[in-house]
Amino acid sequence: MNPLHMISLPVDLRELRRLAALHGLGADEGRALHHFLCEAFGKSAVQPFRLMPGRNGSRTATLYGYTGRTAENMYRALAETAPPESAKVFGLEHLSIKSMPESWSAGRRLAFDVRIRPVRRLHKPVGTFARKGAEVDAWLLEALHRFPDGPPEDASQKVRRDQVYAQWLAERLEGAAKLENARMTGMERSAALRNGRSSSGPDVTFLGELSITDGVAFAEKLRRGVGRHTPYGYGMLLLRPA
């Protein structure tokens, strides 16, 4: 398997939104970024990734991502096959890339920052609410399990979102790392455009600390991302010293 690298790339938010609208992707920023990254570097070359907006309404953001491509391959794609529009969305001349560690020590403690879409795929219908195979907010599914007749108005107090989402995250890290602590720092609902259909779901950010339990599995978790929708801006573990 190719060594893992991490990239950073400036993004012009105004051009991103303008071109996304032209391509019919204006309702889903993550889908638009996925589209333009594939055009610039090749299919699935950069995923998972995370867009970090600038401060105070800046029109420029920074995209971080993991890739199995080398710097040489990335620059070759830009020179040979990337469409001219790529240079309007991305500050390609400022592409930075570094190698990630090939191995991680079990027991190593790290701080992390992750944006996730905590949803669960139903293996069976839940009453008349959701069909088999539907993708459902993990919090709503927990609330429905506790209150089969429908969540009460104060469901958010009786079933805490941060605890449900933290449990979801811990399950997704299991086998690679142990979630030591996690603090939900952002939560909203955002649209996801998949296969021509738009759906709304939870868009959640966590800060916390984890302990690596299996170095090989942890490296693979970085490469694949956490949870679903990793090609569209979710699931990238950004690491810091604990």
C-alpha positions in Angstrom: 0.0 0.0 0.0 1.2 3.5 -0.8 2.6 5.6 2.1 0.1 8.1 3.4 0.6 11.9 2.8 -1.2 14.9 4.1 -1.8 18.0 2.0 -3.0 21.5 2.5 -4.4 23.7 -0.2 -6.0 27.2 -0.2 -9.6 27.4 -1.4 -11.2 30.5 -2.9 -14.7 30.2 -1.4 -16.3 32.7 -3.8 -15.0 30.8 -6.9 -15.9 27.5 -5.3 -19.5 28.6 -4.8 -19.8 30.2 -8.2 -18.5 27.1 -10.1 -20.5 24.8 -7.8 -23.7 26.6 -8.8 -22.8 26.2 -12.5 -22.3 22.5 -12.0 -25.6 22.1 -10.1 -23.7 21.4 -6.8 -24.4 24.6 -5.0 -26.6 22.8 -2.3 -23.7 20.6 -1.1 -20.3 22.2 -0.5 -18.7 18.8 0.3 -20.0 17.3 -2.9 -18.7 20.3 -4.9 -15.2 20.0 -3.3 -15.2 16.3 -4.0 -16.0 17.0 -7.6 -13.3 19.7 -8.1 -10.6 17.6 -6.2 -11.3 14.7 -8.5 -11.0 16.9 -11.5 -7.7 18.4 -10.3 -5.9 15.3 -8.9 -7.8 12.2 -10.1 -10.7 10.1 -8.7 -10.5 9.6 -4.9 -7.0 11.1 -4.8 -7.8 13.3 -1.8 -10.0 11.7 0.8 -10.9 12.1 3.5 -10.5 15.9 3.6 -11.6 18.8 5.8 -12.3 22.4 4.8 -11.2 24.9 7.5 -12.8 28.3 6.9 -10.8 31.5 7.4 -11.7 33.9 10.2 -14.0 36.9 10.2 -15.7 36.1 6.9 -12.6 35.5 4.9 -13.2 34.5 1.3 -10.3 32.0 1.6 -10.3 28.7 3.4 -7.7 25.9 3.8 -8.4 22.3 2.7 -6.5 19.5 4.5 -6.7 16.0 3.2 -5.0 12.6 3.2 -3.7 11.0 0.0 -1.8 7.9 -1.1 -0.3 9.9 -4.0 3.2 11.3 -3.9 4.0 14.9 -4.4 5.3 14.1 -7.8 2.1 12.4 -8.9 0.0 15.3 -7.5 1.9 17.9 -9.4 1.9 15.8 -12.6 -1.9 15.6 -12.4 -2.1 19.3 -12.1 0.2 19.9 -15.1 -1.2 17.2 -17.4 -5.0 16.7 -16.8 -6.4 19.2 -14.3 -8.9 21.6 -16.0 -8.1 25.4 -16.0 -11.0 26.0 -13.6 -9.1 24.1 -10.9 -6.7 27.1 -10.5 -9.7 29.4 -9.8 -11.0 27.2 -6.9 -7.6 26.1 -5.5 -4.4 28.0 -4.9 -2.5 25.3 -6.7 0.9 27.1 -6.5 0.6 26.9 -2.7 0.0 23.1 -2.5 1.9 21.7 0.5 2.4 18.0 1.2 4.1 16.0 3.9 4.6 12.3 4.7 2.6 10.8 7.5 4.2 8.2 9.9 4.2 4.7 8.5 3.6 3.2 12.0 2.0 4.3 15.2 2.8 3.0 18.7 0.0 1.4 20.7 -0.6 3.4 23.8 0.3 6.7 22.2 -2.1 9.5 23.3 -3.1 12.2 20.8 -5.5 15.1 20.6 -7.8 15.2 17.6 -10.3 17.4 15.8 -12.9 15.7 13.6 -16.0 16.6 11.6 -18.4 13.7 11.4 -21.9 12.9 10.0 -23.2 10.6 12.7 -25.9 8.5 10.9 -26.8 4.9 11.0 -28.1 2.7 8.2 -31.2 0.8 9.2 -31.2 -2.9 8.9 -35.0 -3.0 9.5 -37.8 -0.5 9.5 -38.4 1.7 12.6 -42.2 1.8 12.9 -43.7 4.0 10.1 -40.9 6.5 10.5 -38.0 5.0 8.5 -37.7 2.3 5.9 -35.1 -0.5 5.8 -31.9 0.8 4.4 -32.7 4.5 5.3 -29.9 6.6 6.7 -31.0 8.1 10.0 -29.5 10.6 12.5 -27.9 8.5 15.3 -29.5 10.7 17.9 -33.0 10.4 16.4 -32.7 6.7 16.2 -31.7 6.5 19.8 -34.6 8.7 20.8 -37.0 6.5 18.8 -35.7 3.4 20.5 -36.3 5.0 23.9 -39.6 6.5 23.0 -41.3 4.1 20.4 -44.4 6.3 20.2 -42.4 9.3 19.1 -39.8 11.5 20.9 -41.3 14.0 23.4 -40.8 17.7 23.0 -38.0 17.6 25.6 -36.2 14.7 24.0 -33.0 16.7 23.7 -32.8 16.9 27.5 -33.7 13.3 28.0 -31.4 12.0 25.3 -28.3 14.1 25.0 -27.0 14.6 21.5 -23.4 15.0 22.6 -23.4 11.7 24.4 -25.1 9.8 21.6 -22.7 11.2 19.0 -19.7 10.6 21.2 -20.7 6.9 21.5 -21.1 6.8 17.7 -17.6 8.1 17.4 -16.2 5.7 19.9 -17.7 2.8 18.0 -16.1 4.0 14.7 -12.7 4.2 16.4 -13.0 0.8 18.1 -10.2 -1.6 17.1 -7.8 1.3 16.2 -8.1 3.7 19.2 -9.9 4.3 22.4 -11.8 7.5 22.8 -10.5 9.1 26.1 -12.6 12.2 26.0 -14.6 14.2 23.5 -16.3 17.6 23.5 -18.9 18.5 20.9 -17.9 22.0 19.6 -20.4 22.4 16.8 -23.6 20.9 15.6 -25.9 21.8 12.7 -27.9 20.1 10.0 -26.6 20.3 6.5 -27.8 19.0 3.1 -26.1 16.0 1.3 -26.6 15.6 -2.4 -26.2 11.9 -3.2 -27.3 10.1 -6.4 -29.4 13.1 -7.4 -31.3 13.1 -4.1 -30.9 15.7 -1.3 -31.2 14.8 2.3 -30.6 16.6 5.6 -28.5 15.2 8.4 -26.3 16.0 11.4 -23.1 17.8 10.8 -21.0 17.6 14.0 -17.5 18.6 15.2 -15.7 17.1 18.1 -12.4 17.9 19.9 -10.9 15.4 22.2 -8.2 12.9 23.0 -7.7 9.3 22.0 -5.2 6.5 22.8 -4.0 4.3 20.0 -4.8 0.6 20.6 -3.5 -0.9 17.3 -1.0 1.1 15.3 -1.7 -0.6 11.9 -5.5 -0.2 12.3 -5.0 3.4 13.3 -3.0 4.2 10.2 -5.8 2.6 8.2 -8.4 4.7 10.0 -6.5 7.9 9.0 -6.5 6.7 5.4 -10.2 5.7 5.2 -11.7 8.2 7.6 -14.3 7.9 10.3 -17.9 6.9 9.4 -19.8 7.5 6.2 -19.5 10.4 3.7 -15.7 10.5 4.0 -15.3 11.5 0.3 -17.4 14.7 1.0 -15.6 16.5 3.8 -16.3 14.2 6.8 -14.3 11.8 8.9 -10.7 13.3 8.6 -8.9 13.0 11.9 -6.7 16.1 12.3 -4.1 15.2 15.0 -2.3 17.3 17.6 -0.1 16.6 20.6 -2.1 15.6 23.6 
